[in-house]
């Protein structure tokens, strides 16, 4: 079964975000109101391909029952590593594989991965073909318009579409633009035309500046040929963004408590896998702003939580 053929139109996806869309946060969003499809954080294929890095890669690829259906997103630059990783993902419970050819992170790009693939199209296609040949899962791609020039999409996107990926997600900015400019919605008609001419069976997903379900539906009304929409930063403003529900203070606090409980569970599992080590508490603080906002006293409460160093301290403040 091809998961891309069994989604509503339009379908909604939570964008893969490093340090955000881990197994804990995905379960929180599933409780608030899940999207039609989840993606993992991206996993380095070179880590999975090595004995030393495989355990870490498998931890990043861990999924919860509420995640399904979920796509594993992978990145790197070694075709053989894409092949080896792709061959293992079906047995881990994933519904598909997505190749990250769009991450703008400078450390990722320095290695030749992520958006740097735009500058090495032959290598990108080799990686895609090796991954596709190694699995029965549908293989998709997430990318940007180009590296530094918007017009790069005119050659880059056709190059990808010629390989007939199961789906193509286009973040409507270049790597150089990061998120500093508005997404180029004006190019959607041209991208739709390219897909229709080259690979009409490929599902087209638009990403960039879409923050709510209503915004996605409005775009779909304007561009009905687009199959799906991906929401990223909008989830920071409202974890209920896939339902259009406006959360109350009490609902947000319940989600925070759930996240703390999930962290505690994940921390115990981590310590069991790595005796003598503990899961860092600091990254958890990045999520506080998601739940502690848009209600009276939120700023002061968030400031207090940012000073905590343990679950016990955080829970004590929440219960005050």
Steps between C-alpha positions, in 0.01 A plus 500: 500500500633842402421735788497799264200351315300460820501855631217754476535799271631728615700319765697673776849412624702611800829618352813316615694734728832419660479497879122539486310217332641219713302205636385700802370806318327292235300329774401840642375614159315172453316575823423859399387406151727308267579586140427248227867409489803530726866524399792418728788734568755435230749217556851491355535196276871487574421457868268209430752343261772491767513265797602789725214727403219251446368498856463878493330484160256237622411714800415789268288261294304368797126536448193482725169328415330840462755601232359275228497576217847650511776568247868459584703795377866434422790710379865466400709492183622141463280299259594167655402629843159605367461151361595328824276720714201481266515121497448488877220754549206285392567254783498789750135581435520795263251567221748678276841660466573865432835633381597837643643711218404832657637545852680840513705426813860604433650198673286264292583691183874493573489120473321520166161398635162672528462802272858456377362217286351771278856580391577133420193378310669189359592388850151576626345284228744218572402509867130497411536209261701293745244559775207420269657176378563382856144513632136422429400820681406809297789746485436875502710817505490826695693792355515876437469711187874527463825578675529877449286595201124449483519416128701188581166324549460498120773239467520351850137397542476341153814302580330356807161448336663305218576231760127472582518523880187392686468855632689827472489760776613844390594759761435819306831668580864453404764383743648849504165652595460269799172626654589868475263579213142408425444168327468533122138399457501669161700204367242238594329507155835443327586212733159343444561525124841332528355214703215451248741493206772278648356279774123539547490202737731676750313654793582870533538650847553868574696620804579849628310752715193276539403521866145364531260252348285789377796652314571163336137464393499853360810422292343176381191688387725730298724217375291180500769311310723505811458174690622594846641769723770489766482704820822571690537807716125535535506222755701729730216749503227242550558126552137455394573650157387187314149533642448879504419468870605796714643351817411616847762554769390176664537301179847638436608416853372145456709464187805627687439246778472228239828609343672488840362150559619384160843648566519309828410176324750562220770594751460170681528309175810699407671420831420132457658501156798707612590407859652792686363760258192721524286674242572872499230715659598824322348421156164457672498874573468578130144372516381714793416795274260278305280436801561809712372784283193706416349508848534740796820438696653279230819704472578482873416129517719424200790694652476293818491175304809602304691516829419138590744212477279198559152359450427534870577872489287551188208307643515692827473832313213380281300390804537833683 
